[in-house]
Amino acid sequence: MVAVGTPIWAISLAELEAWMEAEGYPSYHARQVMRWLWLRGVSDPLQMSDLPAVLRRLLQERFDFVLPHLIRESVSRDGTRKFLWRMPEGGSVETVWIPHLKRHTLCVSSQVGCSLNCRFCATGQLGLERQLKGYEILLQVYAARYRLNLPTSHVVFMGMGEPLLNFSAVIEALKGLSQRLGLSPRRITISTVGIPKGILRLAECKEPFELAFSLHTAIPEKRRELIPLAAHIPLEDIRSALGVYCERRREWVTLEYVLLDGINDTPADAEALRAFVSPPLYAKVNLIEYNPVPGLPYRASRRMLEFQQALMKRGLLATIRRSRGVDIAAGCGQLARRV
C-alpha cells in the first residue's frame, strides 16, 4: 500500500494502478496521470482535466507533487546556465545546462555534496551531506524541461557527487530518463572516479548508456596525491573492471583527464596513459582544461596541445573538451553552490 504523502514521482505505473483499484477507480486512470506528469509536464493534479474531479482532489490529498525549488540562476557569457535547487527531501544541488549548436546537455547531480575530496575539485571540498533519491535526480531534468522550457537532448551524470556511490538511485533515474522522459540511453553518460563494484554492476545493465572514467593520471603515486580514494582502490582494480565492462558491453569508455600544469602533463604521464589503455580496455581520452577553484593551488596546463599530440603519436584517440560556463563557476570541478 502506498503511504500518504509519498512523492508521486517515485511511484511506478503498477503501484499507481494498484492504488487506483484499491480506491475504487479503474486502473486506466493511472496511465492518464502518468501522461499528464511526464509527457505534458503538468504537476498539479487539479489541472488533469480528463480525470474525475473527486479523483483529482484525492490525488492532491494523498500524494506529494512537490518539485525542486529554484534558489538561484546564473547565466554565462557563452550561454551556459547554472541552477541551484533546493531538493524536495532537503539540501541543495547545482545543475548546469550547456547549449552547443543543436545539442543541449544537462549536467545533473547525484548527491548533495561529495565524499571523495579530490584535491582539485570544488565539490569535493564540501563533503557529503546525503544521497539524492532517484526521483530527485530525475526531477532536475523534469524541471529544466517543463519549468524552465529548456530543450535537453543529452544528460550527463557529471554534477555534484559520485554516481556509483549512489548506484540504485542513479539507475532508477537513468531508467526514468528513457522510459518516462523519452531520452535515448545513448545520450546519457555516467561519469565515475572509479568504483570497481559499481562498474561491474553497470556492465550487467541492458541500457546502452555511455560510461566515462575520471582518470586524471595513470601513474598510481600521482593519482593517490590527487584523489584520496585512490589510496584504497588500486588503479589496476579499476582497469580490470573497465576491461570487463568493455568486453561484456562491446563498447569503449571515455577517460576524462583534467590537465594540471606541471603535475600530470609530462611525457611520463603520456607513456603511462598509453600503457593503461590496452585490451581488454578500449578507450578514448577526453582532455579537459582545468577550471580555477578559489583557495586551491592548481593551474591549467600550458601544454594541452603538446600533450594531445603526445597521446596521438602513441596511438591513442585524444580530444580536447573546452570548458563552458567558467565565468559563473559552472565548469568541470567548479560546482560548490557559489555565485
Long-range contacts (C-beta under 8 A, 24 or more apart in sequence): 2-62, 2-63, 4-61, 4-62, 5-62, 5-63, 5-64, 6-62, 6-63, 6-64, 7-63, 7-64, 7-65, 7-66, 7-88, 7-133, 7-135, 8-33, 8-37, 8-59, 8-63, 8-64, 8-65, 9-37, 9-135, 9-138, 9-139, 9-142, 10-133, 10-134, 10-135, 11-63, 23-58, 25-52, 25-55, 29-55, 33-59, 34-180, 38-142, 38-180, 38-181, 41-142, 41-145, 41-146, 41-147, 43-67, 43-146, 64-88, 67-139, 67-142, 67-143, 67-147, 68-136, 68-139, 68-140, 68-143, 70-143, 70-147, 72-339, 74-328, 74-329, 74-330, 74-339, 75-328, 76-324, 76-325, 76-326, 76-327, 76-328, 76-330, 77-327, 78-324, 78-325, 80-324, 80-325, 80-328, 80-330, 81-150, 81-325, 81-330, 82-325, 82-328, 82-329, 82-330, 82-335, 83-143, 83-144, 83-148, 84-337, 85-140, 85-143, 87-112, 87-132, 87-136, 88-136, 88-139, 89-130, 89-133, 89-136, 90-130, 91-129, 91-130, 92-337, 93-132, 93-140, 93-159, 93-160, 93-161, 93-337, 94-159, 94-160, 94-330, 94-335, 94-337, 95-140, 95-144, 95-159, 96-159, 96-325, 96-330, 96-335, 97-144, 97-148, 97-150, 97-152, 98-324, 98-325, 100-324, 102-153, 103-153, 103-154, 104-150, 104-151, 104-152, 104-153, 104-154, 105-152, 105-153, 105-154, 105-155, 105-156, 106-140, 106-141, 106-144, 106-150, 106-152, 106-154, 106-155, 106-156, 107-155, 107-156, 107-158, 107-159, 108-137, 108-140, 108-141, 108-155, 108-156, 108-157, 108-159, 108-173, 109-137, 109-140, 109-159, 109-160, 109-161, 109-335, 110-137, 110-157, 110-159, 110-160, 110-161, 110-162, 110-163, 110-166, 110-169, 110-170, 110-173, 111-160, 111-161, 111-162, 111-165, 111-166, 112-160, 112-161, 113-160, 113-161, 114-160, 114-161, 114-162, 115-162, 115-165, 116-162, 116-193, 116-227, 116-228, 116-229, 117-228, 118-193, 118-226, 118-227, 118-228, 118-229, 118-333, 119-225, 119-226, 119-227, 119-228, 119-296, 119-298, 120-226, 120-258, 120-260, 120-290, 120-293, 120-296, 120-298, 120-333, 121-293, 121-333, 122-293, 122-296, 122-329, 122-333, 122-334, 122-335, 122-336, 122-338, 123-160, 123-161, 123-333, 123-335, 123-336, 125-293, 125-295, 125-336, 126-160, 126-336, 126-337, 128-161, 131-165, 131-166, 131-169, 132-161, 132-166, 132-169, 133-169, 134-168, 134-169, 134-170, 134-171, 134-172, 134-173, 134-176, 135-172, 135-173, 135-176, 136-169, 137-169, 137-170, 137-172, 137-173, 138-172, 138-173, 138-176, 138-177, 138-180, 138-181, 141-177, 141-181, 141-183, 142-181, 145-181, 152-183, 153-187, 154-187, 154-188, 154-189, 155-183, 155-187, 155-188, 155-189, 156-188, 156-189, 156-191, 157-188, 157-189, 157-190, 157-191, 158-189, 158-191, 158-212, 158-332, 159-335, 160-335, 162-192, 162-193, 162-195, 163-190, 163-191, 163-192, 163-198, 164-190, 164-192, 164-195, 164-197, 164-198, 164-199, 164-202, 165-195, 165-198, 167-198, 167-201, 171-205, 174-207, 174-209, 175-207, 178-207, 185-209, 186-210, 189-254, 191-256, 193-227, 193-229, 194-227, 194-229, 194-230, 194-233, 194-235, 194-238, 195-233, 196-233, 196-237, 196-238, 196-240, 196-241, 197-241, 199-238, 199-241, 199-242, 199-244, 199-245, 200-241, 200-244, 200-245, 202-245, 203-241, 203-244, 203-245, 203-248, 203-249, 204-248, 208-249, 208-251, 210-251, 210-254, 211-245, 211-251, 211-253, 211-254, 212-253, 212-254, 212-255, 212-256, 212-286, 213-238, 213-242, 213-253, 213-254, 213-255, 213-256, 213-283, 214-256, 214-258, 215-255, 215-256, 215-257, 215-273, 215-276, 216-256, 216-257, 216-258, 216-260, 216-264, 217-257, 217-263, 217-264, 217-269, 217-272, 217-273, 218-269, 218-272, 218-273, 218-275, 218-276, 219-264, 219-268, 219-269, 219-272, 222-263, 222-264, 222-269, 226-260, 226-263, 226-264, 235-276, 239-276, 239-281, 242-281, 242-283, 243-279, 243-280, 243-281, 244-280, 246-280, 246-281, 246-282, 246-283, 247-280, 251-282, 252-282, 252-283, 252-284, 253-281, 253-282, 253-283, 254-283, 254-284, 254-285, 254-286, 255-283, 255-284, 255-285, 255-286, 256-286, 256-288, 257-285, 257-286, 257-287, 257-288, 258-288, 258-289, 258-290, 258-332, 258-333, 259-287, 259-288, 259-289, 259-290, 259-300, 259-301, 259-303, 259-304, 259-307, 260-290, 260-298, 260-299, 260-300, 260-301, 261-290, 261-298, 261-299, 261-300, 261-301, 261-302, 261-303, 262-301, 263-298, 264-301, 265-301, 265-303, 265-304, 265-306, 265-307, 267-310, 269-307, 270-307, 270-310, 270-311, 270-314, 271-314, 273-311, 273-314, 273-316, 274-311, 274-314, 274-315, 274-316, 277-316, 284-316, 284-317, 284-318, 284-319, 285-311, 285-316, 285-317, 285-318, 285-319, 286-318, 286-319, 286-320, 286-321, 287-318, 287-319, 287-320, 287-321, 288-321, 288-323, 288-332, 289-320, 289-321, 289-322, 289-323, 290-333, 291-323, 291-326, 291-331, 291-332, 291-333, 291-334, 292-326, 293-333, 293-334, 293-336
